[in-house]
Amino acid sequence: MDHDDEPAFPTRAEEYREASDGLTKREHIAIAAMQGLLASGDATALEPAEVASDAVNLADALLERLVR
């Protein structure tokens, strides 16, 4: 089952006038991974694009592991 493009925090459309799916699970996990990388201090010497790429790779790895 592939869940990476599902909303991280889904809501029912009737709860809001204009429904929005918000962040995907992949985006939410990548944000958390990026925060962890930056908080560790190890990523501060890297270019921002490298940190972002690492965060997305970590998110993809977690999502892949969760479907097993």
All heavy atoms as TSV, in Angstrom:
chain	resi	resn	atom	element	x	y	z
A	1	MET	N	N	0.825	-1.167	0.000
A	1	MET	CA	C	0.000	0.000	0.000
A	1	MET	C	C	0.881	1.245	0.000
A	1	MET	O	O	1.797	1.356	0.782
A	1	MET	CB	C	-0.860	-0.017	1.258
A	1	MET	CG	C	-2.247	0.491	1.007
A	1	MET	SD	S	-3.211	0.697	2.515
A	1	MET	CE	C	-3.649	-0.983	2.875
A	2	ASP	N	N	0.578	2.196	-0.857
A	2	ASP	CA	C	1.397	3.395	-0.985
A	2	ASP	C	C	0.649	4.580	-0.366
A	2	ASP	O	O	-0.410	4.962	-0.835
A	2	ASP	CB	C	1.684	3.647	-2.465
A	2	ASP	CG	C	2.740	4.682	-2.683
A	2	ASP	OD1	O	3.392	5.084	-1.711
A	2	ASP	OD2	O	2.918	5.085	-3.836
A	3	HIS	N	N	1.203	5.150	0.691
A	3	HIS	CA	C	0.509	6.211	1.421
A	3	HIS	C	C	1.253	7.544	1.398
A	3	HIS	O	O	0.821	8.476	2.059
A	3	HIS	CB	C	0.309	5.809	2.882
A	3	HIS	CG	C	-0.515	4.581	3.053
A	3	HIS	ND1	N	-1.855	4.558	2.829
A	3	HIS	CD2	C	-0.168	3.334	3.404
A	3	HIS	CE1	C	-2.316	3.356	3.055
A	3	HIS	NE2	N	-1.310	2.581	3.405
A	4	ASP	N	N	2.326	7.654	0.657
A	4	ASP	CA	C	3.136	8.861	0.762
A	4	ASP	C	C	2.457	10.114	0.240
A	4	ASP	O	O	2.804	11.216	0.638
A	4	ASP	CB	C	4.496	8.667	0.101
A	4	ASP	CG	C	4.415	8.284	-1.360
A	4	ASP	OD1	O	3.439	7.622	-1.743
A	4	ASP	OD2	O	5.332	8.640	-2.105
A	5	ASP	N	N	1.476	9.994	-0.650
A	5	ASP	CA	C	0.795	11.174	-1.172
A	5	ASP	C	C	-0.521	11.453	-0.469
A	5	ASP	O	O	-1.248	12.355	-0.849
A	5	ASP	CB	C	0.552	11.025	-2.683
A	5	ASP	CG	C	1.847	11.139	-3.466
A	5	ASP	OD1	O	2.742	11.877	-3.017
A	5	ASP	OD2	O	1.967	10.500	-4.512
A	6	GLU	N	N	-0.839	10.694	0.576
A	6	GLU	CA	C	-2.051	10.948	1.342
A	6	GLU	C	C	-1.818	12.123	2.286
A	6	GLU	O	O	-0.691	12.386	2.695
A	6	GLU	CB	C	-2.424	9.712	2.163
A	6	GLU	CG	C	-2.885	8.553	1.328
A	6	GLU	CD	C	-3.268	7.365	2.190
A	6	GLU	OE1	O	-3.164	7.445	3.433
A	6	GLU	OE2	O	-3.660	6.351	1.602
A	7	PRO	N	N	-2.884	12.823	2.646
A	7	PRO	CA	C	-2.732	13.936	3.577
A	7	PRO	C	C	-2.200	13.458	4.928
A	7	PRO	O	O	-2.582	12.401	5.410
A	7	PRO	CB	C	-4.150	14.482	3.738
A	7	PRO	CG	C	-4.934	13.943	2.601
A	7	PRO	CD	C	-4.264	12.667	2.184
A	8	ALA	N	N	-1.326	14.243	5.518
A	8	ALA	CA	C	-0.791	13.901	6.832
A	8	ALA	C	C	-1.846	14.120	7.917
A	8	ALA	O	O	-1.901	13.396	8.893
A	8	ALA	CB	C	0.446	14.742	7.138
A	9	PHE	N	N	-2.680	15.124	7.729
A	9	PHE	CA	C	-3.716	15.469	8.702
A	9	PHE	C	C	-5.031	15.713	7.964
A	9	PHE	O	O	-5.462	16.855	7.817
A	9	PHE	CB	C	-3.316	16.719	9.503
A	9	PHE	CG	C	-1.963	16.594	10.132
A	9	PHE	CD1	C	-0.855	17.216	9.583
A	9	PHE	CD2	C	-1.785	15.832	11.276
A	9	PHE	CE1	C	0.389	17.100	10.159
A	9	PHE	CE2	C	-0.539	15.704	11.865
A	9	PHE	CZ	C	0.554	16.334	11.299
A	10	PRO	N	N	-5.672	14.658	7.481
A	10	PRO	CA	C	-6.893	14.844	6.695
A	10	PRO	C	C	-8.040	15.411	7.535
A	10	PRO	O	O	-8.107	15.192	8.748
A	10	PRO	CB	C	-7.225	13.430	6.211
A	10	PRO	CG	C	-6.577	12.531	7.185
A	10	PRO	CD	C	-5.363	13.255	7.690
A	11	THR	N	N	-8.897	16.167	6.865
A	11	THR	CA	C	-10.089	16.702	7.505
A	11	THR	C	C	-11.289	16.402	6.625
A	11	THR	O	O	-11.148	16.196	5.421
A	11	THR	CB	C	-9.992	18.228	7.700
A	11	THR	OG1	O	-9.797	18.834	6.425
A	11	THR	CG2	C	-8.853	18.607	8.616
A	12	ARG	N	N	-12.461	16.393	7.228
A	12	ARG	CA	C	-13.673	16.218	6.448
A	12	ARG	C	C	-14.001	17.549	5.794
A	12	ARG	O	O	-13.888	18.608	6.421
A	12	ARG	CB	C	-14.809	15.751	7.339
A	12	ARG	CG	C	-14.585	14.346	7.878
A	12	ARG	CD	C	-15.820	13.815	8.565
A	12	ARG	NE	N	-16.353	14.701	9.598
A	12	ARG	CZ	C	-16.012	14.658	10.874
A	12	ARG	NH1	N	-15.144	13.772	11.299
A	12	ARG	NH2	N	-16.545	15.499	11.743
A	13	ALA	N	N	-14.429	17.502	4.545
A	13	ALA	CA	C	-14.711	18.721	3.788
A	13	ALA	C	C	-15.761	19.587	4.463
A	13	ALA	O	O	-15.700	20.810	4.403
A	13	ALA	CB	C	-15.134	18.365	2.370
A	14	GLU	N	N	-16.729	18.974	5.135
A	14	GLU	CA	C	-17.782	19.772	5.760
A	14	GLU	C	C	-17.293	20.565	6.967
A	14	GLU	O	O	-17.991	21.442	7.457
A	14	GLU	CB	C	-18.985	18.896	6.137
A	14	GLU	CG	C	-18.690	17.830	7.149
A	14	GLU	CD	C	-18.277	16.495	6.549
A	14	GLU	OE1	O	-18.045	16.413	5.329
A	14	GLU	OE2	O	-18.166	15.529	7.310
A	15	GLU	N	N	-16.099	20.285	7.444
A	15	GLU	CA	C	-15.566	21.023	8.589
A	15	GLU	C	C	-15.103	22.431	8.206
A	15	GLU	O	O	-14.999	23.299	9.056
A	15	GLU	CB	C	-14.395	20.265	9.214
A	15	GLU	CG	C	-14.793	18.982	9.900
A	15	GLU	CD	C	-13.607	18.279	10.519
A	15	GLU	OE1	O	-12.600	18.938	10.820
A	15	GLU	OE2	O	-13.686	17.056	10.697
A	16	TYR	N	N	-14.826	22.637	6.946
A	16	TYR	CA	C	-14.303	23.917	6.483
A	16	TYR	C	C	-15.009	24.308	5.195
A	16	TYR	O	O	-15.416	23.471	4.405
A	16	TYR	CB	C	-12.784	23.828	6.226
A	16	TYR	CG	C	-12.023	23.420	7.457
A	16	TYR	CD1	C	-11.674	22.090	7.679
A	16	TYR	CD2	C	-11.679	24.361	8.410
A	16	TYR	CE1	C	-10.988	21.722	8.827
A	16	TYR	CE2	C	-10.997	23.999	9.558
A	16	TYR	CZ	C	-10.651	22.679	9.759
A	16	TYR	OH	O	-9.970	22.312	10.886
A	17	ARG	N	N	-15.111	25.585	4.977
A	17	ARG	CA	C	-15.738	26.045	3.734
A	17	ARG	C	C	-14.903	25.650	2.521
A	17	ARG	O	O	-15.408	25.170	1.543
A	17	ARG	CB	C	-15.920	27.555	3.752
A	17	ARG	CG	C	-16.997	27.996	4.678
A	17	ARG	CD	C	-17.190	29.462	4.586
A	17	ARG	NE	N	-18.274	29.808	5.491
A	17	ARG	CZ	C	-18.891	30.933	5.459
A	17	ARG	NH1	N	-18.547	31.859	4.590
A	17	ARG	NH2	N	-19.860	31.182	6.305
A	18	GLU	N	N	-13.628	25.904	2.605
A	18	GLU	CA	C	-12.724	25.546	1.512
A	18	GLU	C	C	-11.779	24.480	2.038
A	18	GLU	O	O	-10.844	24.769	2.767
A	18	GLU	CB	C	-11.941	26.761	1.028
A	18	GLU	CG	C	-12.819	27.819	0.394
A	18	GLU	CD	C	-12.020	28.996	-0.103
A	18	GLU	OE1	O	-10.851	28.810	-0.475
A	18	GLU	OE2	O	-12.559	30.100	-0.111
A	19	ALA	N	N	-12.043	23.253	1.656
A	19	ALA	CA	C	-11.230	22.143	2.138
A	19	ALA	C	C	-9.868	22.139	1.450
A	19	ALA	O	O	-9.740	22.458	0.281
A	19	ALA	CB	C	-11.936	20.820	1.893
A	20	SER	N	N	-8.865	21.784	2.215
A	20	SER	CA	C	-7.512	21.649	1.698
A	20	SER	C	C	-6.899	20.407	2.321
A	20	SER	O	O	-7.078	20.158	3.517
A	20	SER	CB	C	-6.670	22.867	2.069
A	20	SER	OG	O	-5.320	22.646	1.745
A	21	ASP	N	N	-6.222	19.625	1.519
A	21	ASP	CA	C	-5.595	18.422	2.042
A	21	ASP	C	C	-4.353	18.743	2.858
A	21	ASP	O	O	-3.886	17.928	3.635
A	21	ASP	CB	C	-5.227	17.461	0.910
A	21	ASP	CG	C	-6.453	16.829	0.292
A	21	ASP	OD1	O	-7.497	16.746	0.979
A	21	ASP	OD2	O	-6.370	16.417	-0.876
A	22	GLY	N	N	-3.789	19.927	2.706
A	22	GLY	CA	C	-2.605	20.304	3.467
A	22	GLY	C	C	-1.381	19.519	3.043
A	22	GLY	O	O	-1.232	19.128	1.890
A	23	LEU	N	N	-0.492	19.269	3.990
A	23	LEU	CA	C	0.753	18.557	3.716
A	23	LEU	C	C	0.492	17.075	3.496
A	23	LEU	O	O	-0.371	16.489	4.145
A	23	LEU	CB	C	1.712	18.693	4.901
A	23	LEU	CG	C	2.228	20.079	5.228
A	23	LEU	CD1	C	3.022	20.038	6.525
A	23	LEU	CD2	C	3.075	20.617	4.102
A	24	THR	N	N	1.296	16.491	2.635
A	24	THR	CA	C	1.254	15.042	2.482
A	24	THR	C	C	2.085	14.417	3.595
A	24	THR	O	O	2.867	15.100	4.270
A	24	THR	CB	C	1.832	14.595	1.129
A	24	THR	OG1	O	3.221	14.936	1.086
A	24	THR	CG2	C	1.103	15.240	-0.038
A	25	LYS	N	N	1.932	13.129	3.778
A	25	LYS	CA	C	2.755	12.427	4.768
A	25	LYS	C	C	4.221	12.582	4.423
A	25	LYS	O	O	5.062	12.789	5.304
A	25	LYS	CB	C	2.371	10.953	4.825
A	25	LYS	CG	C	1.017	10.718	5.422
A	25	LYS	CD	C	0.680	9.252	5.425
A	25	LYS	CE	C	-0.704	9.018	5.993
A	25	LYS	NZ	N	-1.045	7.601	6.025
A	26	ARG	N	N	4.546	12.494	3.140
A	26	ARG	CA	C	5.942	12.626	2.702
A	26	ARG	C	C	6.498	13.992	3.080
A	26	ARG	O	O	7.621	14.101	3.591
A	26	ARG	CB	C	6.021	12.402	1.199
A	26	ARG	CG	C	7.423	12.440	0.650
A	26	ARG	CD	C	7.398	12.176	-0.848
A	26	ARG	NE	N	8.726	11.976	-1.381
A	26	ARG	CZ	C	9.172	12.598	-2.471
A	26	ARG	NH1	N	8.388	13.407	-3.155
A	26	ARG	NH2	N	10.387	12.373	-2.900
A	27	GLU	N	N	5.729	15.040	2.828
A	27	GLU	CA	C	6.180	16.388	3.167
A	27	GLU	C	C	6.351	16.551	4.677
A	27	GLU	O	O	7.343	17.133	5.134
A	27	GLU	CB	C	5.182	17.424	2.636
A	27	GLU	CG	C	5.146	17.508	1.129
A	27	GLU	CD	C	3.969	18.280	0.599
A	27	GLU	OE1	O	2.923	18.354	1.284
A	27	GLU	OE2	O	4.078	18.817	-0.522
A	28	HIS	N	N	5.399	16.033	5.431
A	28	HIS	CA	C	5.467	16.152	6.887
A	28	HIS	C	C	6.699	15.436	7.447
A	28	HIS	O	O	7.413	15.976	8.304
A	28	HIS	CB	C	4.181	15.595	7.504
A	28	HIS	CG	C	4.130	15.708	8.989
A	28	HIS	ND1	N	4.005	16.921	9.635
A	28	HIS	CD2	C	4.212	14.777	9.955
A	28	HIS	CE1	C	4.005	16.726	10.939
A	28	HIS	NE2	N	4.129	15.432	11.166
A	29	ILE	N	N	6.959	14.234	6.958
A	29	ILE	CA	C	8.128	13.481	7.426
A	29	ILE	C	C	9.418	14.176	7.006
A	29	ILE	O	O	10.376	14.255	7.778
A	29	ILE	CB	C	8.086	12.027	6.910
A	29	ILE	CG1	C	6.882	11.301	7.514
A	29	ILE	CG2	C	9.381	11.294	7.227
A	29	ILE	CD1	C	6.561	9.975	6.852
A	30	ALA	N	N	9.448	14.715	5.780
A	30	ALA	CA	C	10.645	15.418	5.305
A	30	ALA	C	C	10.935	16.653	6.161
A	30	ALA	O	O	12.100	16.945	6.463
A	30	ALA	CB	C	10.493	15.806	3.836
A	31	ILE	N	N	9.890	17.346	6.568
A	31	ILE	CA	C	10.079	18.512	7.446
A	31	ILE	C	C	10.703	18.085	8.766
A	31	ILE	O	O	11.656	18.708	9.251
A	31	ILE	CB	C	8.739	19.236	7.682
A	31	ILE	CG1	C	8.287	19.940	6.404
A	31	ILE	CG2	C	8.839	20.228	8.831
A	31	ILE	CD1	C	6.851	20.427	6.452
A	32	ALA	N	N	10.176	17.020	9.349
A	32	ALA	CA	C	10.719	16.533	10.622
A	32	ALA	C	C	12.171	16.080	10.453
A	32	ALA	O	O	13.018	16.344	11.316
A	32	ALA	CB	C	9.867	15.395	11.160
A	33	ALA	N	N	12.453	15.410	9.350
A	33	ALA	CA	C	13.819	14.946	9.089
A	33	ALA	C	C	14.763	16.137	8.924
A	33	ALA	O	O	15.881	16.135	9.455
A	33	ALA	CB	C	13.850	14.057	7.851
A	34	MET	N	N	14.310	17.174	8.214
A	34	MET	CA	C	15.149	18.350	8.011
A	34	MET	C	C	15.419	19.043	9.344
A	34	MET	O	O	16.554	19.466	9.613
A	34	MET	CB	C	14.509	19.328	7.029
A	34	MET	CG	C	15.365	20.552	6.763
A	34	MET	SD	S	14.635	21.673	5.571
A	34	MET	CE	C	15.289	20.975	4.061
A	35	GLN	N	N	14.405	19.140	10.196
A	35	GLN	CA	C	14.608	19.744	11.512
A	35	GLN	C	C	15.645	18.960	12.306
A	35	GLN	O	O	16.507	19.547	12.965
A	35	GLN	CB	C	13.289	19.793	12.282
A	35	GLN	CG	C	12.317	20.812	11.741
A	35	GLN	CD	C	10.965	20.740	12.411
A	35	GLN	OE1	O	10.532	19.682	12.849
A	35	GLN	NE2	N	10.279	21.862	12.471
A	36	GLY	N	N	15.560	17.635	12.253
A	36	GLY	CA	C	16.524	16.806	12.964
A	36	GLY	C	C	17.933	16.969	12.430
A	36	GLY	O	O	18.893	17.056	13.205
A	37	LEU	N	N	18.045	17.007	11.114
A	37	LEU	CA	C	19.374	17.185	10.506
A	37	LEU	C	C	19.991	18.521	10.921
A	37	LEU	O	O	21.172	18.594	11.273
A	37	LEU	CB	C	19.273	17.108	8.980
A	37	LEU	CG	C	18.988	15.737	8.378
A	37	LEU	CD1	C	18.648	15.874	6.897
A	37	LEU	CD2	C	20.172	14.804	8.575
A	38	LEU	N	N	19.202	19.581	10.885
A	38	LEU	CA	C	19.720	20.900	11.231
A	38	LEU	C	C	20.003	21.019	12.720
A	38	LEU	O	O	20.978	21.654	13.126
A	38	LEU	CB	C	18.739	21.980	10.772
A	38	LEU	CG	C	18.587	22.106	9.251
A	38	LEU	CD1	C	17.466	23.077	8.917
A	38	LEU	CD2	C	19.891	22.522	8.598
A	39	ALA	N	N	19.172	20.397	13.544
A	39	ALA	CA	C	19.375	20.464	14.991
A	39	ALA	C	C	20.618	19.702	15.431
A	39	ALA	O	O	21.238	20.050	16.435
A	39	ALA	CB	C	18.146	19.925	15.722
A	40	SER	N	N	20.996	18.683	14.660
A	40	SER	CA	C	22.166	17.892	15.022
A	40	SER	C	C	23.460	18.675	14.861
A	40	SER	O	O	24.479	18.328	15.444
A	40	SER	CB	C	22.233	16.621	14.172
A	40	SER	OG	O	22.632	16.929	12.847
A	41	GLY	N	N	23.425	19.715	14.042
A	41	GLY	CA	C	24.618	20.512	13.793
A	41	GLY	C	C	25.501	19.955	12.694
A	41	GLY	O	O	26.366	20.650	12.182
A	42	ASP	N	N	25.295	18.700	12.321
A	42	ASP	CA	C	26.128	18.083	11.292
A	42	ASP	C	C	25.824	18.621	9.889
A	42	ASP	O	O	26.672	18.565	9.014
A	42	ASP	CB	C	25.929	16.559	11.281
A	42	ASP	CG	C	26.426	15.925	12.565
A	42	ASP	OD1	O	27.316	16.510	13.222
A	42	ASP	OD2	O	25.929	14.844	12.913
A	43	ALA	N	N	24.620	19.119	9.685
A	43	ALA	CA	C	24.218	19.540	8.348
A	43	ALA	C	C	24.441	21.021	8.092
A	43	ALA	O	O	24.209	21.496	6.988
A	43	ALA	CB	C	22.739	19.207	8.125
A	44	THR	N	N	24.906	21.749	9.081
A	44	THR	CA	C	25.027	23.197	8.911
A	44	THR	C	C	26.079	23.594	7.887
A	44	THR	O	O	26.010	24.676	7.327
A	44	THR	CB	C	25.327	23.881	10.258
A	44	THR	OG1	O	26.504	23.299	10.819
A	44	THR	CG2	C	24.162	23.735	11.217
A	45	ALA	N	N	27.034	22.732	7.608
A	45	ALA	CA	C	28.066	23.041	6.616
A	45	ALA	C	C	27.611	22.690	5.205
A	45	ALA	O	O	28.278	23.055	4.244
A	45	ALA	CB	C	29.354	22.288	6.941
A	46	LEU	N	N	26.491	22.020	5.071
A	46	LEU	CA	C	25.986	21.613	3.763
A	46	LEU	C	C	25.192	22.740	3.111
A	46	LEU	O	O	24.704	23.643	3.776
A	46	LEU	CB	C	25.086	20.381	3.894
A	46	LEU	CG	C	25.720	19.119	4.454
A	46	LEU	CD1	C	24.652	18.046	4.626
A	46	LEU	CD2	C	26.827	18.620	3.535
A	47	GLU	N	N	25.074	22.641	1.810
A	47	GLU	CA	C	24.221	23.567	1.078
A	47	GLU	C	C	22.767	23.246	1.410
A	47	GLU	O	O	22.426	22.078	1.635
A	47	GLU	CB	C	24.456	23.425	-0.431
A	47	GLU	CG	C	25.813	23.916	-0.889
A	47	GLU	CD	C	25.968	25.415	-0.691
A	47	GLU	OE1	O	25.015	26.169	-0.949
A	47	GLU	OE2	O	27.066	25.823	-0.261
A	48	PRO	N	N	21.890	24.230	1.426
A	48	PRO	CA	C	20.484	23.975	1.724
A	48	PRO	C	C	19.840	22.910	0.828
A	48	PRO	O	O	19.055	22.089	1.308
A	48	PRO	CB	C	19.822	25.343	1.521
A	48	PRO	CG	C	20.912	26.315	1.828
A	48	PRO	CD	C	22.166	25.658	1.302
A	49	ALA	N	N	20.209	22.894	-0.443
A	49	ALA	CA	C	19.649	21.891	-1.359
A	49	ALA	C	C	20.075	20.482	-0.963
A	49	ALA	O	O	19.303	19.526	-1.118
A	49	ALA	CB	C	20.067	22.186	-2.794
A	50	GLU	N	N	21.278	20.343	-0.418
A	50	GLU	CA	C	21.746	19.036	0.035
A	50	GLU	C	C	20.975	18.573	1.268
A	50	GLU	O	O	20.607	17.406	1.384
A	50	GLU	CB	C	23.241	19.083	0.366
A	50	GLU	CG	C	24.140	19.277	-0.837
A	50	GLU	CD	C	25.593	19.387	-0.405
A	50	GLU	OE1	O	25.995	20.499	0.008
A	50	GLU	OE2	O	26.300	18.367	-0.462
A	51	VAL	N	N	20.721	19.497	2.187
A	51	VAL	CA	C	19.958	19.160	3.385
A	51	VAL	C	C	18.539	18.762	2.993
A	51	VAL	O	O	18.001	17.768	3.486
A	51	VAL	CB	C	19.934	20.337	4.386
A	51	VAL	CG1	C	19.098	20.001	5.603
A	51	VAL	CG2	C	21.342	20.721	4.796
A	52	ALA	N	N	17.943	19.514	2.076
A	52	ALA	CA	C	16.590	19.201	1.616
A	52	ALA	C	C	16.546	17.837	0.947
A	52	ALA	O	O	15.631	17.039	1.190
A	52	ALA	CB	C	16.106	20.283	0.654
A	53	SER	N	N	17.533	17.551	0.123
A	53	SER	CA	C	17.594	16.257	-0.556
A	53	SER	C	C	17.740	15.113	0.442
A	53	SER	O	O	17.063	14.079	0.326
A	53	SER	CB	C	18.759	16.249	-1.542
A	53	SER	OG	O	18.824	15.023	-2.220
A	54	ASP	N	N	18.589	15.301	1.434
A	54	ASP	CA	C	18.764	14.278	2.475
A	54	ASP	C	C	17.460	14.053	3.235
A	54	ASP	O	O	17.091	12.920	3.541
A	54	ASP	CB	C	19.871	14.679	3.452
A	54	ASP	CG	C	21.263	14.579	2.848
A	54	ASP	OD1	O	21.397	13.986	1.756
A	54	ASP	OD2	O	22.205	15.100	3.476
A	55	ALA	N	N	16.752	15.136	3.545
A	55	ALA	CA	C	15.494	15.025	4.285
A	55	ALA	C	C	14.447	14.259	3.480
A	55	ALA	O	O	13.750	13.400	4.014
A	55	ALA	CB	C	14.981	16.418	4.648
A	56	VAL	N	N	14.365	14.547	2.192
A	56	VAL	CA	C	13.405	13.836	1.336
A	56	VAL	C	C	13.799	12.367	1.210
A	56	VAL	O	O	12.939	11.483	1.249
A	56	VAL	CB	C	13.298	14.520	-0.047
A	56	VAL	CG1	C	12.492	13.675	-1.022
A	56	VAL	CG2	C	12.666	15.895	0.097
A	57	ASN	N	N	15.077	12.095	1.087
A	57	ASN	CA	C	15.535	10.706	1.015
A	57	ASN	C	C	15.191	9.941	2.292
A	57	ASN	O	O	14.782	8.767	2.233
A	57	ASN	CB	C	17.037	10.642	0.750
A	57	ASN	CG	C	17.395	11.046	-0.660
A	57	ASN	OD1	O	16.571	10.984	-1.562
A	57	ASN	ND2	N	18.626	11.484	-0.848
A	58	LEU	N	N	15.346	10.587	3.440
A	58	LEU	CA	C	14.980	9.953	4.706
A	58	LEU	C	C	13.470	9.707	4.781
A	58	LEU	O	O	13.028	8.650	5.234
A	58	LEU	CB	C	15.435	10.812	5.883
A	58	LEU	CG	C	16.940	10.845	6.127
A	58	LEU	CD1	C	17.306	11.974	7.090
A	58	LEU	CD2	C	17.417	9.503	6.663
A	59	ALA	N	N	12.682	10.666	4.326
A	59	ALA	CA	C	11.222	10.498	4.311
A	59	ALA	C	C	10.829	9.334	3.410
A	59	ALA	O	O	10.000	8.494	3.784
A	59	ALA	CB	C	10.552	11.788	3.845
A	60	ASP	N	N	11.426	9.266	2.228
A	60	ASP	CA	C	11.122	8.177	1.303
A	60	ASP	C	C	11.502	6.819	1.891
A	60	ASP	O	O	10.769	5.842	1.753
A	60	ASP	CB	C	11.841	8.384	-0.033
A	60	ASP	CG	C	11.249	9.523	-0.840
A	60	ASP	OD1	O	10.106	9.953	-0.552
A	60	ASP	OD2	O	11.938	9.993	-1.768
A	61	ALA	N	N	12.639	6.775	2.582
A	61	ALA	CA	C	13.082	5.518	3.189
A	61	ALA	C	C	12.107	5.070	4.277
A	61	ALA	O	O	11.773	3.885	4.376
A	61	ALA	CB	C	14.485	5.671	3.763
A	62	LEU	N	N	11.641	6.007	5.079
A	62	LEU	CA	C	10.688	5.655	6.137
A	62	LEU	C	C	9.370	5.172	5.542
A	62	LEU	O	O	8.824	4.149	5.954
A	62	LEU	CB	C	10.443	6.845	7.058
A	62	LEU	CG	C	9.388	6.617	8.150
A	62	LEU	CD1	C	9.771	5.449	9.057
A	62	LEU	CD2	C	9.186	7.874	8.955
A	63	LEU	N	N	8.861	5.880	4.557
A	63	LEU	CA	C	7.601	5.478	3.933
A	63	LEU	C	C	7.729	4.113	3.279
A	63	LEU	O	O	6.810	3.282	3.367
A	63	LEU	CB	C	7.155	6.530	2.916
A	63	LEU	CG	C	6.648	7.827	3.533
A	63	LEU	CD1	C	6.561	8.914	2.489
A	63	LEU	CD2	C	5.314	7.613	4.214
A	64	GLU	N	N	8.860	3.858	2.651
A	64	GLU	CA	C	9.097	2.540	2.023
A	64	GLU	C	C	9.115	1.453	3.097
A	64	GLU	O	O	8.533	0.383	2.922
A	64	GLU	CB	C	10.416	2.549	1.257
A	64	GLU	CG	C	10.784	1.222	0.644
A	64	GLU	CD	C	9.805	0.741	-0.409
A	64	GLU	OE1	O	9.188	1.578	-1.088
A	64	GLU	OE2	O	9.645	-0.495	-0.561
A	65	ARG	N	N	9.760	1.734	4.201
A	65	ARG	CA	C	9.843	0.752	5.284
A	65	ARG	C	C	8.478	0.477	5.902
A	65	ARG	O	O	8.181	-0.639	6.309
A	65	ARG	CB	C	10.821	1.252	6.344
A	65	ARG	CG	C	11.004	0.324	7.509
A	65	ARG	CD	C	11.633	-0.981	7.053
A	65	ARG	NE	N	11.812	-1.881	8.158
A	65	ARG	CZ	C	11.029	-2.948	8.407
A	65	ARG	NH1	N	10.038	-3.216	7.600
A	65	ARG	NH2	N	11.246	-3.711	9.430
A	66	LEU	N	N	7.647	1.474	5.985
A	66	LEU	CA	C	6.335	1.328	6.594
A	66	LEU	C	C	5.373	0.467	5.778
A	66	LEU	O	O	4.429	-0.077	6.331
A	66	LEU	CB	C	5.707	2.700	6.846
A	66	LEU	CG	C	6.372	3.530	7.931
A	66	LEU	CD1	C	5.758	4.912	7.986
A	66	LEU	CD2	C	6.273	2.839	9.287
A	67	VAL	N	N	5.622	0.335	4.474
A	67	VAL	CA	C	4.712	-0.481	3.644
A	67	VAL	C	C	5.095	-1.959	3.662
A	67	VAL	O	O	4.372	-2.775	3.121
A	67	VAL	CB	C	4.625	0.027	2.185
A	67	VAL	CG1	C	4.033	1.407	2.141
A	67	VAL	CG2	C	5.967	-0.017	1.499
A	68	ARG	N	N	6.186	-2.321	4.276
A	68	ARG	CA	C	6.591	-3.725	4.328
A	68	ARG	C	C	5.768	-4.499	5.321
A	68	ARG	O	O	5.259	-4.077	6.271
A	68	ARG	CB	C	8.067	-3.857	4.706
A	68	ARG	CG	C	8.961	-3.351	3.637
A	68	ARG	CD	C	10.385	-3.610	4.033
A	68	ARG	NE	N	11.252	-2.815	3.200
A	68	ARG	CZ	C	12.529	-2.742	3.382
A	68	ARG	NH1	N	13.118	-3.398	4.334
A	68	ARG	NH2	N	13.276	-2.007	2.598
